[in-house]
Amino acid sequence: MKKFYTRMALLLMFVISGEMVKAQYFEKGTKVIEAGVQLQSEYVPFVVNFEAGVTDQIGIGLKGFVGSMKGNSFDKYNLSALQLVGTYHLNDQISLPMENLDVYGGIGIGILNIKTTIDLFGATYSESDKGFLITPHFGARYYFSDNIGINARVGMDIYKIQLYDTILYKTMKKPNLAIGVTFRF
């Protein structure tokens, strides 16, 4: 998997033509769309993120992901989430080694939906659970041109879900690494 992402990043560098960006950090009015994957221990969901600059350092937006994973031989889990995300861009506060690098930290707050399907000896049982999701994160975007770049973000998904329509709740913490392509307009 690591070789795949390395090759994709190298391919992207050669395919994208244009000069390197000259110090165009995140600013008020900037809009960014990111698409990629979120690497976690049990599953790899597809992630889409939108962010809009409300000041030169602060952006707000939405993040969503969908994915599925297989439990034991009887069950399957489909997961989806939608979060409101706030970010603070650190470019003016730190001295960056590259002028086309955008470094930020932030937090996402939203809803996680988990649908569990159990197929046991021909009988199928399905259950949906919803929970509260909070994700502190730190990341960076590297731009190859004025509008295209790559991104990497390290975060911790912390969620609390109700189990199977009972009074039981479970709190889980899942570290993750999201990587993908960035489009700025």
Secondary structure as GFF3:
##gff-version 3
##sequence-region A 1 185
A	DSSP	alpha_helix	2	15	.	.	.	ID=ss1
A	DSSP	beta_strand	31	39	.	.	.	ID=ss2
A	DSSP	beta_strand	46	53	.	.	.	ID=ss3
A	DSSP	beta_strand	58	70	.	.	.	ID=ss4
A	DSSP	beta_strand	75	89	.	.	.	ID=ss5
A	DSSP	beta_strand	101	120	.	.	.	ID=ss6
A	DSSP	beta_strand	123	143	.	.	.	ID=ss7
A	DSSP	beta_strand	148	162	.	.	.	ID=ss8
A	DSSP	beta_strand	169	184	.	.	.	ID=ss9
###
